Amino acid sequence: MYQCPCCGNNTFSVPPDCAIAFICPVCFWENDVFLNSPDEASDENGGMTLLEARENYLKFGAVQEHLVQFTRPPTPKERKNGF
């Protein structure tokens, strides 16, 4: 498993640079393989940056507060390892 670039949990079955349109079930970040930096706006995430999504995940448990209902906690196997 591979780390989600937003929440850091091991939810990706392929490397993030290959996971086109994969949505993390833990934070609801839609992977954007075209991002060049964490402060670049993501078309797949409504113009939100990865930095904003990470802040929101820490605050709300999802990339946006209204998306919390679509997320779940990471399984023990998925838990982040030092992200």
mmCIF file of the N, C-alpha and C atoms, coordinates in Angstrom:
data_MODEL
# 
_entry.id   MODEL 
# 
loop_
_atom_site.group_PDB 
_atom_site.id 
_atom_site.type_symbol 
_atom_site.label_atom_id 
_atom_site.label_alt_id 
_atom_site.label_comp_id 
_atom_site.label_asym_id 
_atom_site.label_entity_id 
_atom_site.label_seq_id 
_atom_site.pdbx_PDB_ins_code 
_atom_site.Cartn_x 
_atom_site.Cartn_y 
_atom_site.Cartn_z 
_atom_site.occupancy 
_atom_site.B_iso_or_equiv 
_atom_site.pdbx_formal_charge 
_atom_site.auth_seq_id 
_atom_site.auth_comp_id 
_atom_site.auth_asym_id 
_atom_site.auth_atom_id 
_atom_site.pdbx_PDB_model_num 
ATOM 1   N N  . MET A 1 1  ? 0.843   -1.182 0.000   1.00 0.00 ? 1  MET A N  1 
ATOM 2   C CA . MET A 1 1  ? 0.000   0.000  0.000   1.00 0.00 ? 1  MET A CA 1 
ATOM 3   C C  . MET A 1 1  ? 0.889   1.247  0.000   1.00 0.00 ? 1  MET A C  1 
ATOM 4   N N  . TYR A 1 2  ? 0.316   2.320  -0.518  1.00 0.00 ? 2  TYR A N  1 
ATOM 5   C CA . TYR A 1 2  ? 1.049   3.579  -0.646  1.00 0.00 ? 2  TYR A CA 1 
ATOM 6   C C  . TYR A 1 2  ? 0.314   4.692  0.099   1.00 0.00 ? 2  TYR A C  1 
ATOM 7   N N  . GLN A 1 3  ? 1.073   5.696  0.510   1.00 0.00 ? 3  GLN A N  1 
ATOM 8   C CA . GLN A 1 3  ? 0.517   6.793  1.308   1.00 0.00 ? 3  GLN A CA 1 
ATOM 9   C C  . GLN A 1 3  ? -0.299  7.768  0.472   1.00 0.00 ? 3  GLN A C  1 
ATOM 10  N N  . CYS A 1 4  ? -1.414  8.179  1.031   1.00 0.00 ? 4  CYS A N  1 
ATOM 11  C CA . CYS A 1 4  ? -2.205  9.269  0.465   1.00 0.00 ? 4  CYS A CA 1 
ATOM 12  C C  . CYS A 1 4  ? -1.393  10.549 0.639   1.00 0.00 ? 4  CYS A C  1 
ATOM 13  N N  . PRO A 1 5  ? -1.277  11.377 -0.391  1.00 0.00 ? 5  PRO A N  1 
ATOM 14  C CA . PRO A 1 5  ? -0.509  12.611 -0.247  1.00 0.00 ? 5  PRO A CA 1 
ATOM 15  C C  . PRO A 1 5  ? -1.152  13.629 0.694   1.00 0.00 ? 5  PRO A C  1 
ATOM 16  N N  . CYS A 1 6  ? -2.411  13.437 1.026   1.00 0.00 ? 6  CYS A N  1 
ATOM 17  C CA . CYS A 1 6  ? -3.091  14.377 1.918   1.00 0.00 ? 6  CYS A CA 1 
ATOM 18  C C  . CYS A 1 6  ? -3.018  13.925 3.373   1.00 0.00 ? 6  CYS A C  1 
ATOM 19  N N  . CYS A 1 7  ? -3.624  12.786 3.696   1.00 0.00 ? 7  CYS A N  1 
ATOM 20  C CA . CYS A 1 7  ? -3.690  12.351 5.101   1.00 0.00 ? 7  CYS A CA 1 
ATOM 21  C C  . CYS A 1 7  ? -2.500  11.503 5.530   1.00 0.00 ? 7  CYS A C  1 
ATOM 22  N N  . GLY A 1 8  ? -1.756  10.957 4.567   1.00 0.00 ? 8  GLY A N  1 
ATOM 23  C CA . GLY A 1 8  ? -0.578  10.168 4.889   1.00 0.00 ? 8  GLY A CA 1 
ATOM 24  C C  . GLY A 1 8  ? -0.849  8.721  5.223   1.00 0.00 ? 8  GLY A C  1 
ATOM 25  N N  . ASN A 1 9  ? -2.115  8.314  5.227   1.00 0.00 ? 9  ASN A N  1 
ATOM 26  C CA . ASN A 1 9  ? -2.437  6.916  5.511   1.00 0.00 ? 9  ASN A CA 1 
ATOM 27  C C  . ASN A 1 9  ? -2.203  6.061  4.270   1.00 0.00 ? 9  ASN A C  1 
ATOM 28  N N  . ASN A 1 10 ? -1.928  4.805  4.490   1.00 0.00 ? 10 ASN A N  1 
ATOM 29  C CA . ASN A 1 10 ? -1.598  3.881  3.401   1.00 0.00 ? 10 ASN A CA 1 
ATOM 30  C C  . ASN A 1 10 ? -2.867  3.328  2.756   1.00 0.00 ? 10 ASN A C  1 
ATOM 31  N N  . THR A 1 11 ? -3.525  4.170  1.952   1.00 0.00 ? 11 THR A N  1 
ATOM 32  C CA . THR A 1 11 ? -4.804  3.803  1.344   1.00 0.00 ? 11 THR A CA 1 
ATOM 33  C C  . THR A 1 11 ? -4.727  3.607  -0.161  1.00 0.00 ? 11 THR A C  1 
ATOM 34  N N  . PHE A 1 12 ? -3.594  3.907  -0.770  1.00 0.00 ? 12 PHE A N  1 
ATOM 35  C CA . PHE A 1 12 ? -3.468  3.786  -2.223  1.00 0.00 ? 12 PHE A CA 1 
ATOM 36  C C  . PHE A 1 12 ? -2.915  2.408  -2.578  1.00 0.00 ? 12 PHE A C  1 
ATOM 37  N N  . SER A 1 13 ? -3.560  1.734  -3.514  1.00 0.00 ? 13 SER A N  1 
ATOM 38  C CA . SER A 1 13 ? -3.093  0.410  -3.936  1.00 0.00 ? 13 SER A CA 1 
ATOM 39  C C  . SER A 1 13 ? -1.987  0.515  -4.985  1.00 0.00 ? 13 SER A C  1 
ATOM 40  N N  . VAL A 1 14 ? -1.831  1.681  -5.582  1.00 0.00 ? 14 VAL A N  1 
ATOM 41  C CA . VAL A 1 14 ? -0.754  1.953  -6.540  1.00 0.00 ? 14 VAL A CA 1 
ATOM 42  C C  . VAL A 1 14 ? -0.070  3.248  -6.107  1.00 0.00 ? 14 VAL A C  1 
ATOM 43  N N  . PRO A 1 15 ? 1.138   3.522  -6.592  1.00 0.00 ? 15 PRO A N  1 
ATOM 44  C CA . PRO A 1 15 ? 1.814   4.766  -6.209  1.00 0.00 ? 15 PRO A CA 1 
ATOM 45  C C  . PRO A 1 15 ? 0.966   5.988  -6.573  1.00 0.00 ? 15 PRO A C  1 
ATOM 46  N N  . PRO A 1 16 ? 1.000   7.039  -5.758  1.00 0.00 ? 16 PRO A N  1 
ATOM 47  C CA . PRO A 1 16 ? 0.195   8.229  -6.025  1.00 0.00 ? 16 PRO A CA 1 
ATOM 48  C C  . PRO A 1 16 ? 0.388   8.822  -7.421  1.00 0.00 ? 16 PRO A C  1 
ATOM 49  N N  . ASP A 1 17 ? 1.586   8.691  -7.989  1.00 0.00 ? 17 ASP A N  1 
ATOM 50  C CA . ASP A 1 17 ? 1.783   9.250  -9.330  1.00 0.00 ? 17 ASP A CA 1 
ATOM 51  C C  . ASP A 1 17 ? 1.108   8.415  -10.421 1.00 0.00 ? 17 ASP A C  1 
ATOM 52  N N  . CYS A 1 18 ? 0.550   7.262  -10.051 1.00 0.00 ? 18 CYS A N  1 
ATOM 53  C CA . CYS A 1 18 ? -0.183  6.403  -10.991 1.00 0.00 ? 18 CYS A CA 1 
ATOM 54  C C  . CYS A 1 18 ? -1.671  6.318  -10.662 1.00 0.00 ? 18 CYS A C  1 
ATOM 55  N N  . ALA A 1 19 ? -2.077  6.860  -9.539  1.00 0.00 ? 19 ALA A N  1 
ATOM 56  C CA . ALA A 1 19 ? -3.454  6.706  -9.045  1.00 0.00 ? 19 ALA A CA 1 
ATOM 57  C C  . ALA A 1 19 ? -4.351  7.824  -9.576  1.00 0.00 ? 19 ALA A C  1 
ATOM 58  N N  . ILE A 1 20 ? -4.679  7.760  -10.848 1.00 0.00 ? 20 ILE A N  1 
ATOM 59  C CA . ILE A 1 20 ? -5.504  8.794  -11.471 1.00 0.00 ? 20 ILE A CA 1 
ATOM 60  C C  . ILE A 1 20 ? -6.929  8.713  -10.931 1.00 0.00 ? 20 ILE A C  1 
ATOM 61  N N  . ALA A 1 21 ? -7.422  9.821  -10.408 1.00 0.00 ? 21 ALA A N  1 
ATOM 62  C CA . ALA A 1 21 ? -8.795  9.979  -9.909  1.00 0.00 ? 21 ALA A CA 1 
ATOM 63  C C  . ALA A 1 21 ? -9.130  9.058  -8.736  1.00 0.00 ? 21 ALA A C  1 
ATOM 64  N N  . PHE A 1 22 ? -8.143  8.537  -8.042  1.00 0.00 ? 22 PHE A N  1 
ATOM 65  C CA . PHE A 1 22 ? -8.399  7.709  -6.859  1.00 0.00 ? 22 PHE A CA 1 
ATOM 66  C C  . PHE A 1 22 ? -8.796  8.629  -5.715  1.00 0.00 ? 22 PHE A C  1 
ATOM 67  N N  . ILE A 1 23 ? -9.863  8.288  -5.017  1.00 0.00 ? 23 ILE A N  1 
ATOM 68  C CA . ILE A 1 23 ? -10.313 9.076  -3.869  1.00 0.00 ? 23 ILE A CA 1 
ATOM 69  C C  . ILE A 1 23 ? -9.989  8.305  -2.595  1.00 0.00 ? 23 ILE A C  1 
ATOM 70  N N  . CYS A 1 24 ? -9.238  8.943  -1.721  1.00 0.00 ? 24 CYS A N  1 
ATOM 71  C CA . CYS A 1 24 ? -8.867  8.318  -0.455  1.00 0.00 ? 24 CYS A CA 1 
ATOM 72  C C  . CYS A 1 24 ? -10.113 8.145  0.413   1.00 0.00 ? 24 CYS A C  1 
ATOM 73  N N  . PRO A 1 25 ? -10.378 6.937  0.902   1.00 0.00 ? 25 PRO A N  1 
ATOM 74  C CA . PRO A 1 25 ? -11.552 6.709  1.739   1.00 0.00 ? 25 PRO A CA 1 
ATOM 75  C C  . PRO A 1 25 ? -11.422 7.285  3.150   1.00 0.00 ? 25 PRO A C  1 
ATOM 76  N N  . VAL A 1 26 ? -10.215 7.678  3.535   1.00 0.00 ? 26 VAL A N  1 
ATOM 77  C CA . VAL A 1 26 ? -9.982  8.219  4.877   1.00 0.00 ? 26 VAL A CA 1 
ATOM 78  C C  . VAL A 1 26 ? -10.158 9.741  4.916   1.00 0.00 ? 26 VAL A C  1 
ATOM 79  N N  . CYS A 1 27 ? -9.656  10.455 3.913   1.00 0.00 ? 27 CYS A N  1 
ATOM 80  C CA . CYS A 1 27 ? -9.739  11.928 3.934   1.00 0.00 ? 27 CYS A CA 1 
ATOM 81  C C  . CYS A 1 27 ? -10.559 12.519 2.793   1.00 0.00 ? 27 CYS A C  1 
ATOM 82  N N  . PHE A 1 28 ? -10.859 11.722 1.779   1.00 0.00 ? 28 PHE A N  1 
ATOM 83  C CA . PHE A 1 28 ? -11.635 12.100 0.602   1.00 0.00 ? 28 PHE A CA 1 
ATOM 84  C C  . PHE A 1 28 ? -10.868 13.006 -0.361  1.00 0.00 ? 28 PHE A C  1 
ATOM 85  N N  . TRP A 1 29 ? -9.540  12.984 -0.294  1.00 0.00 ? 29 TRP A N  1 
ATOM 86  C CA . TRP A 1 29 ? -8.722  13.690 -1.290  1.00 0.00 ? 29 TRP A CA 1 
ATOM 87  C C  . TRP A 1 29 ? -8.786  12.902 -2.583  1.00 0.00 ? 29 TRP A C  1 
ATOM 88  N N  . GLU A 1 30 ? -9.117  13.597 -3.687  1.00 0.00 ? 30 GLU A N  1 
ATOM 89  C CA . GLU A 1 30 ? -9.067  12.949 -5.000  1.00 0.00 ? 30 GLU A CA 1 
ATOM 90  C C  . GLU A 1 30 ? -7.675  13.175 -5.547  1.00 0.00 ? 30 GLU A C  1 
ATOM 91  N N  . ASN A 1 31 ? -6.946  12.104 -5.755  1.00 0.00 ? 31 ASN A N  1 
ATOM 92  C CA . ASN A 1 31 ? -5.559  12.225 -6.167  1.00 0.00 ? 31 ASN A CA 1 
ATOM 93  C C  . ASN A 1 31 ? -5.452  12.974 -7.487  1.00 0.00 ? 31 ASN A C  1 
ATOM 94  N N  . ASP A 1 32 ? -4.505  13.878 -7.554  1.00 0.00 ? 32 ASP A N  1 
ATOM 95  C CA . ASP A 1 32 ? -4.268  14.693 -8.744  1.00 0.00 ? 32 ASP A CA 1 
ATOM 96  C C  . ASP A 1 32 ? -2.836  14.447 -9.199  1.00 0.00 ? 32 ASP A C  1 
ATOM 97  N N  . VAL A 1 33 ? -2.681  13.626 -10.227 1.00 0.00 ? 33 VAL A N  1 
ATOM 98  C CA . VAL A 1 33 ? -1.341  13.261 -10.697 1.00 0.00 ? 33 VAL A CA 1 
ATOM 99  C C  . VAL A 1 33 ? -0.638  14.415 -11.409 1.00 0.00 ? 33 VAL A C  1 
ATOM 100 N N  . PHE A 1 34 ? -1.360  15.492 -11.672 1.00 0.00 ? 34 PHE A N  1 
ATOM 101 C CA . PHE A 1 34 ? -0.781  16.614 -12.399 1.00 0.00 ? 34 PHE A CA 1 
ATOM 102 C C  . PHE A 1 34 ? -0.252  17.725 -11.493 1.00 0.00 ? 34 PHE A C  1 
ATOM 103 N N  . LEU A 1 35 ? -0.411  17.585 -10.182 1.00 0.00 ? 35 LEU A N  1 
ATOM 104 C CA . LEU A 1 35 ? 0.103   18.601 -9.256  1.00 0.00 ? 35 LEU A CA 1 
ATOM 105 C C  . LEU A 1 35 ? 1.625   18.575 -9.241  1.00 0.00 ? 35 LEU A C  1 
ATOM 106 N N  . ASN A 1 36 ? 2.208   19.757 -9.287  1.00 0.00 ? 36 ASN A N  1 
ATOM 107 C CA . ASN A 1 36 ? 3.665   19.860 -9.231  1.00 0.00 ? 36 ASN A CA 1 
ATOM 108 C C  . ASN A 1 36 ? 4.171   20.277 -7.861  1.00 0.00 ? 36 ASN A C  1 
ATOM 109 N N  . SER A 1 37 ? 3.287   20.876 -7.053  1.00 0.00 ? 37 SER A N  1 
ATOM 110 C CA . SER A 1 37 ? 3.683   21.286 -5.704  1.00 0.00 ? 37 SER A CA 1 
ATOM 111 C C  . SER A 1 37 ? 2.448   21.319 -4.811  1.00 0.00 ? 37 SER A C  1 
ATOM 112 N N  . PRO A 1 38 ? 2.636   21.201 -3.497  1.00 0.00 ? 38 PRO A N  1 
ATOM 113 C CA . PRO A 1 38 ? 1.500   21.166 -2.574  1.00 0.00 ? 38 PRO A CA 1 
ATOM 114 C C  . PRO A 1 38 ? 0.711   22.473 -2.487  1.00 0.00 ? 38 PRO A C  1 
ATOM 115 N N  . ASP A 1 39 ? 1.282   23.572 -3.002  1.00 0.00 ? 39 ASP A N  1 
ATOM 116 C CA . ASP A 1 39 ? 0.549   24.836 -2.957  1.00 0.00 ? 39 ASP A CA 1 
ATOM 117 C C  . ASP A 1 39 ? -0.105  25.191 -4.296  1.00 0.00 ? 39 ASP A C  1 
ATOM 118 N N  . GLU A 1 40 ? -0.105  24.250 -5.222  1.00 0.00 ? 40 GLU A N  1 
ATOM 119 C CA . GLU A 1 40 ? -0.751  24.436 -6.524  1.00 0.00 ? 40 GLU A CA 1 
ATOM 120 C C  . GLU A 1 40 ? -2.222  24.017 -6.430  1.00 0.00 ? 40 GLU A C  1 
ATOM 121 N N  . ALA A 1 41 ? -3.112  24.788 -7.045  1.00 0.00 ? 41 ALA A N  1 
ATOM 122 C CA . ALA A 1 41 ? -4.543  24.466 -7.034  1.00 0.00 ? 41 ALA A CA 1 
ATOM 123 C C  . ALA A 1 41 ? -4.801  23.161 -7.792  1.00 0.00 ? 41 ALA A C  1 
ATOM 124 N N  . SER A 1 42 ? -5.623  22.307 -7.213  1.00 0.00 ? 42 SER A N  1 
ATOM 125 C CA . SER A 1 42 ? -5.955  21.017 -7.808  1.00 0.00 ? 42 SER A CA 1 
ATOM 126 C C  . SER A 1 42 ? -7.307  21.090 -8.510  1.00 0.00 ? 42 SER A C  1 
ATOM 127 N N  . ASP A 1 43 ? -7.318  20.850 -9.808  1.00 0.00 ? 43 ASP A N  1 
ATOM 128 C CA . ASP A 1 43 ? -8.580  20.833 -10.553 1.00 0.00 ? 43 ASP A CA 1 
ATOM 129 C C  . ASP A 1 43 ? -9.501  19.732 -10.049 1.00 0.00 ? 43 ASP A C  1 
ATOM 130 N N  . GLU A 1 44 ? -8.943  18.591 -9.679  1.00 0.00 ? 44 GLU A N  1 
ATOM 131 C CA . GLU A 1 44 ? -9.740  17.465 -9.204  1.00 0.00 ? 44 GLU A CA 1 
ATOM 132 C C  . GLU A 1 44 ? -10.403 17.740 -7.856  1.00 0.00 ? 44 GLU A C  1 
ATOM 133 N N  . ASN A 1 45 ? -9.908  18.730 -7.136  1.00 0.00 ? 45 ASN A N  1 
ATOM 134 C CA . ASN A 1 45 ? -10.426 19.044 -5.798  1.00 0.00 ? 45 ASN A CA 1 
ATOM 135 C C  . ASN A 1 45 ? -10.985 20.457 -5.722  1.00 0.00 ? 45 ASN A C  1 
ATOM 136 N N  . GLY A 1 46 ? -11.584 20.904 -6.809  1.00 0.00 ? 46 GLY A N  1 
ATOM 137 C CA . GLY A 1 46 ? -12.261 22.195 -6.827  1.00 0.00 ? 46 GLY A CA 1 
ATOM 138 C C  . GLY A 1 46 ? -11.361 23.391 -6.599  1.00 0.00 ? 46 GLY A C  1 
ATOM 139 N N  . GLY A 1 47 ? -10.100 23.292 -6.985  1.00 0.00 ? 47 GLY A N  1 
ATOM 140 C CA . GLY A 1 47 ? -9.166  24.400 -6.826  1.00 0.00 ? 47 GLY A CA 1 
ATOM 141 C C  . GLY A 1 47 ? -8.456  24.447 -5.483  1.00 0.00 ? 47 GLY A C  1 
ATOM 142 N N  . MET A 1 48 ? -8.776  23.518 -4.595  1.00 0.00 ? 48 MET A N  1 
ATOM 143 C CA . MET A 1 48 ? -8.110  23.453 -3.293  1.00 0.00 ? 48 MET A CA 1 
ATOM 144 C C  . MET A 1 48 ? -6.670  22.986 -3.488  1.00 0.00 ? 48 MET A C  1 
ATOM 145 N N  . THR A 1 49 ? -5.775  23.504 -2.669  1.00 0.00 ? 49 THR A N  1 
ATOM 146 C CA . THR A 1 49 ? -4.397  23.029 -2.714  1.00 0.00 ? 49 THR A CA 1 
ATOM 147 C C  . THR A 1 49 ? -4.242  21.840 -1.763  1.00 0.00 ? 49 THR A C  1 
ATOM 148 N N  . LEU A 1 50 ? -3.197  21.091 -1.960  1.00 0.00 ? 50 LEU A N  1 
ATOM 149 C CA . LEU A 1 50 ? -2.902  19.973 -1.070  1.00 0.00 ? 50 LEU A CA 1 
ATOM 150 C C  . LEU A 1 50 ? -2.618  20.482 0.344   1.00 0.00 ? 50 LEU A C  1 
ATOM 151 N N  . LEU A 1 51 ? -1.973  21.636 0.454   1.00 0.00 ? 51 LEU A N  1 
ATOM 152 C CA . LEU A 1 51 ? -1.706  22.216 1.776   1.00 0.00 ? 51 LEU A CA 1 
ATOM 153 C C  . LEU A 1 51 ? -3.008  22.544 2.500   1.00 0.00 ? 51 LEU A C  1 
ATOM 154 N N  . GLU A 1 52 ? -3.974  23.124 1.783   1.00 0.00 ? 52 GLU A N  1 
ATOM 155 C CA . GLU A 1 52 ? -5.279  23.429 2.380   1.00 0.00 ? 52 GLU A CA 1 
ATOM 156 C C  . GLU A 1 52 ? -5.997  22.147 2.794   1.00 0.00 ? 52 GLU A C  1 
ATOM 157 N N  . ALA A 1 53 ? -5.919  21.139 1.933   1.00 0.00 ? 53 ALA A N  1 
ATOM 158 C CA . ALA A 1 53 ? -6.572  19.862 2.231   1.00 0.00 ? 53 ALA A CA 1 
ATOM 159 C C  . ALA A 1 53 ? -5.969  19.218 3.476   1.00 0.00 ? 53 ALA A C  1 
ATOM 160 N N  . ARG A 1 54 ? -4.657  19.290 3.612   1.00 0.00 ? 54 ARG A N  1 
ATOM 161 C CA . ARG A 1 54 ? -3.999  18.722 4.798   1.00 0.00 ? 54 ARG A CA 1 
ATOM 162 C C  . ARG A 1 54 ? -4.438  19.443 6.071   1.00 0.00 ? 54 ARG A C  1 
ATOM 163 N N  . GLU A 1 55 ? -4.508  20.773 6.004   1.00 0.00 ? 55 GLU A N  1 
ATOM 164 C CA . GLU A 1 55 ? -4.984  21.553 7.161   1.00 0.00 ? 55 GLU A CA 1 
ATOM 165 C C  . GLU A 1 55 ? -6.408  21.156 7.524   1.00 0.00 ? 55 GLU A C  1 
ATOM 166 N N  . ASN A 1 56 ? -7.256  21.044 6.507   1.00 0.00 ? 56 ASN A N  1 
ATOM 167 C CA . ASN A 1 56 ? -8.652  20.670 6.742   1.00 0.00 ? 56 ASN A CA 1 
ATOM 168 C C  . ASN A 1 56 ? -8.768  19.264 7.315   1.00 0.00 ? 56 ASN A C  1 
ATOM 169 N N  . TYR A 1 57 ? -7.926  18.356 6.845   1.00 0.00 ? 57 TYR A N  1 
ATOM 170 C CA . TYR A 1 57 ? -7.959  16.991 7.376   1.00 0.00 ? 57 TYR A CA 1 
ATOM 171 C C  . TYR A 1 57 ? -7.637  17.000 8.873   1.00 0.00 ? 57 TYR A C  1 
ATOM 172 N N  . LEU A 1 58 ? -6.671  17.798 9.263   1.00 0.00 ? 58 LEU A N  1 
ATOM 173 C CA . LEU A 1 58 ? -6.324  17.889 10.687  1.00 0.00 ? 58 LEU A CA 1 
ATOM 174 C C  . LEU A 1 58 ? -7.457  18.508 11.502  1.00 0.00 ? 58 LEU A C  1 
ATOM 175 N N  . LYS A 1 59 ? -8.170  19.471 10.921  1.00 0.00 ? 59 LYS A N  1 
ATOM 176 C CA . LYS A 1 59 ? -9.276  20.154 11.610  1.00 0.00 ? 59 LYS A CA 1 
ATOM 177 C C  . LYS A 1 59 ? -10.556 19.331 11.645  1.00 0.00 ? 59 LYS A C  1 
ATOM 178 N N  . PHE A 1 60 ? -10.930 18.789 10.476  1.00 0.00 ? 60 PHE A N  1 
ATOM 179 C CA . PHE A 1 60 ? -12.250 18.172 10.325  1.00 0.00 ? 60 PHE A CA 1 
ATOM 180 C C  . PHE A 1 60 ? -12.239 16.655 10.167  1.00 0.00 ? 60 PHE A C  1 
ATOM 181 N N  . GLY A 1 61 ? -11.091 16.098 9.746   1.00 0.00 ? 61 GLY A N  1 
ATOM 182 C CA . GLY A 1 61 ? -11.050 14.669 9.440   1.00 0.00 ? 61 GLY A CA 1 
ATOM 183 C C  . GLY A 1 61 ? -11.389 14.372 7.995   1.00 0.00 ? 61 GLY A C  1 
ATOM 184 N N  . ALA A 1 62 ? -11.439 15.422 7.162   1.00 0.00 ? 62 ALA A N  1 
ATOM 185 C CA . ALA A 1 62 ? -11.691 15.295 5.723   1.00 0.00 ? 62 ALA A CA 1 
ATOM 186 C C  . ALA A 1 62 ? -11.141 16.544 5.040   1.00 0.00 ? 62 ALA A C  1 
ATOM 187 N N  . VAL A 1 63 ? -11.019 16.490 3.722   1.00 0.00 ? 63 VAL A N  1 
ATOM 188 C CA . VAL A 1 63 ? -10.463 17.630 2.993   1.00 0.00 ? 63 VAL A CA 1 
ATOM 189 C C  . VAL A 1 63 ? -11.375 18.854 3.048   1.00 0.00 ? 63 VAL A C  1 
ATOM 190 N N  . GLN A 1 64 ? -12.668 18.626 3.250   1.00 0.00 ? 64 GLN A N  1 
ATOM 191 C CA . GLN A 1 64 ? -13.631 19.704 3.470   1.00 0.00 ? 64 GLN A CA 1 
ATOM 192 C C  . GLN A 1 64 ? -14.631 19.220 4.504   1.00 0.00 ? 64 GLN A C  1 
ATOM 193 N N  . GLU A 1 65 ? -15.089 20.126 5.343   1.00 0.00 ? 65 GLU A N  1 
ATOM 194 C CA . GLU A 1 65 ? -15.955 19.738 6.454   1.00 0.00 ? 65 GLU A CA 1 
ATOM 195 C C  . GLU A 1 65 ? -17.207 18.994 5.994   1.00 0.00 ? 65 GLU A C  1 
ATOM 196 N N  . HIS A 1 66 ? -17.809 19.431 4.894   1.00 0.00 ? 66 HIS A N  1 
ATOM 197 C CA . HIS A 1 66 ? -19.042 18.780 4.435   1.00 0.00 ? 66 HIS A CA 1 
ATOM 198 C C  . HIS A 1 66 ? -18.815 17.383 3.845   1.00 0.00 ? 66 HIS A C  1 
ATOM 199 N N  . LEU A 1 67 ? -17.562 16.979 3.675   1.00 0.00 ? 67 LEU A N  1 
ATOM 200 C CA . LEU A 1 67 ? -17.254 15.653 3.129   1.00 0.00 ? 67 LEU A CA 1 
ATOM 201 C C  . LEU A 1 67 ? -16.952 14.612 4.211   1.00 0.00 ? 67 LEU A C  1 
ATOM 202 N N  . VAL A 1 68 ? -16.973 15.018 5.467   1.00 0.00 ? 68 VAL A N  1 
ATOM 203 C CA . VAL A 1 68 ? -16.674 14.098 6.570   1.00 0.00 ? 68 VAL A CA 1 
ATOM 204 C C  . VAL A 1 68 ? -17.574 12.861 6.513   1.00 0.00 ? 68 VAL A C  1 
ATOM 205 N N  . GLN A 1 69 ? -18.821 13.048 6.119   1.00 0.00 ? 69 GLN A N  1 
ATOM 206 C CA . GLN A 1 69 ? -19.775 11.935 6.070   1.00 0.00 ? 69 GLN A CA 1 
ATOM 207 C C  . GLN A 1 69 ? -19.352 10.824 5.105   1.00 0.00 ? 69 GLN A C  1 
ATOM 208 N N  . PHE A 1 70 ? -18.447 11.124 4.170   1.00 0.00 ? 70 PHE A N  1 
ATOM 209 C CA . PHE A 1 70 ? -18.010 10.132 3.190   1.00 0.00 ? 70 PHE A CA 1 
ATOM 210 C C  . PHE A 1 70 ? -16.686 9.473  3.563   1.00 0.00 ? 70 PHE A C  1 
ATOM 211 N N  . THR A 1 71 ? -16.134 9.834  4.714   1.00 0.00 ? 71 THR A N  1 
ATOM 212 C CA . THR A 1 71 ? -14.837 9.293  5.124   1.00 0.00 ? 71 THR A CA 1 
ATOM 213 C C  . THR A 1 71 ? -15.005 8.219  6.192   1.00 0.00 ? 71 THR A C  1 
ATOM 214 N N  . ARG A 1 72 ? -13.906 7.581  6.502   1.00 0.00 ? 72 ARG A N  1 
ATOM 215 C CA . ARG A 1 72 ? -13.872 6.578  7.568   1.00 0.00 ? 72 ARG A CA 1 
ATOM 216 C C  . ARG A 1 72 ? -12.495 6.631  8.217   1.00 0.00 ? 72 ARG A C  1 
ATOM 217 N N  . PRO A 1 73 ? -12.375 6.117  9.433   1.00 0.00 ? 73 PRO A N  1 
ATOM 218 C CA . PRO A 1 73 ? -11.048 6.063  10.057  1.00 0.00 ? 73 PRO A CA 1 
ATOM 219 C C  . PRO A 1 73 ? -10.158 5.062  9.314   1.00 0.00 ? 73 PRO A C  1 
ATOM 220 N N  . PRO A 1 74 ? -8.856  5.259  9.374   1.00 0.00 ? 74 PRO A N  1 
ATOM 221 C CA . PRO A 1 74 ? -7.961  4.278  8.755   1.00 0.00 ? 74 PRO A CA 1 
ATOM 222 C C  . PRO A 1 74 ? -7.986  2.966  9.529   1.00 0.00 ? 74 PRO A C  1 
ATOM 223 N N  . THR A 1 75 ? -7.833  1.880  8.817   1.00 0.00 ? 75 THR A N  1 
ATOM 224 C CA . THR A 1 75 ? -7.703  0.583  9.476   1.00 0.00 ? 75 THR A CA 1 
ATOM 225 C C  . THR A 1 75 ? -6.312  0.526  10.111  1.00 0.00 ? 75 THR A C  1 
ATOM 226 N N  . PRO A 1 76 ? -6.084  -0.385 11.054  1.00 0.00 ? 76 PRO A N  1 
ATOM 227 C CA . PRO A 1 76 ? -4.737  -0.489 11.646  1.00 0.00 ? 76 PRO A CA 1 
ATOM 228 C C  . PRO A 1 76 ? -3.650  -0.691 10.584  1.00 0.00 ? 76 PRO A C  1 
ATOM 229 N N  . LYS A 1 77 ? -3.966  -1.424 9.539   1.00 0.00 ? 77 LYS A N  1 
ATOM 230 C CA . LYS A 1 77 ? -2.997  -1.687 8.473   1.00 0.00 ? 77 LYS A CA 1 
ATOM 231 C C  . LYS A 1 77 ? -2.709  -0.429 7.630   1.00 0.00 ? 77 LYS A C  1 
ATOM 232 N N  . GLU A 1 78 ? -3.678  0.472  7.563   1.00 0.00 ? 78 GLU A N  1 
ATOM 233 C CA . GLU A 1 78 ? -3.538  1.688  6.756   1.00 0.00 ? 78 GLU A CA 1 
ATOM 234 C C  . GLU A 1 78 ? -2.902  2.851  7.505   1.00 0.00 ? 78 GLU A C  1 
ATOM 235 N N  . ARG A 1 79 ? -2.867  2.795  8.819   1.00 0.00 ? 79 ARG A N  1 
ATOM 236 C CA . ARG A 1 79 ? -2.407  3.951  9.606   1.00 0.00 ? 79 ARG A CA 1 
ATOM 237 C C  . ARG A 1 79 ? -1.070  4.468  9.109   1.00 0.00 ? 79 ARG A C  1 
ATOM 238 N N  . LYS A 1 80 ? -0.980  5.801  9.106   1.00 0.00 ? 80 LYS A N  1 
ATOM 239 C CA . LYS A 1 80 ? 0.228   6.438  8.581   1.00 0.00 ? 80 LYS A CA 1 
ATOM 240 C C  . LYS A 1 80 ? 1.462   6.059  9.382   1.00 0.00 ? 80 LYS A C  1 
ATOM 241 N N  . ASN A 1 81 ? 2.573   6.048  8.698   1.00 0.00 ? 81 ASN A N  1 
ATOM 242 C CA . ASN A 1 81 ? 3.841   5.705  9.338   1.00 0.00 ? 81 ASN A CA 1 
ATOM 243 C C  . ASN A 1 81 ? 4.792   6.895  9.253   1.00 0.00 ? 81 ASN A C  1 
ATOM 244 N N  . GLY A 1 82 ? 4.622   7.815  10.201  1.00 0.00 ? 82 GLY A N  1 
ATOM 245 C CA . GLY A 1 82 ? 5.523   8.953  10.291  1.00 0.00 ? 82 GLY A CA 1 
ATOM 246 C C  . GLY A 1 82 ? 5.324   10.026 9.251   1.00 0.00 ? 82 GLY A C  1 
ATOM 247 N N  . PHE A 1 83 ? 4.112   10.201 8.753   1.00 0.00 ? 83 PHE A N  1 
ATOM 248 C CA . PHE A 1 83 ? 3.848   11.224 7.739   1.00 0.00 ? 83 PHE A CA 1 
ATOM 249 C C  . PHE A 1 83 ? 3.912   12.593 8.348   1.00 0.00 ? 83 PHE A C  1 
# 
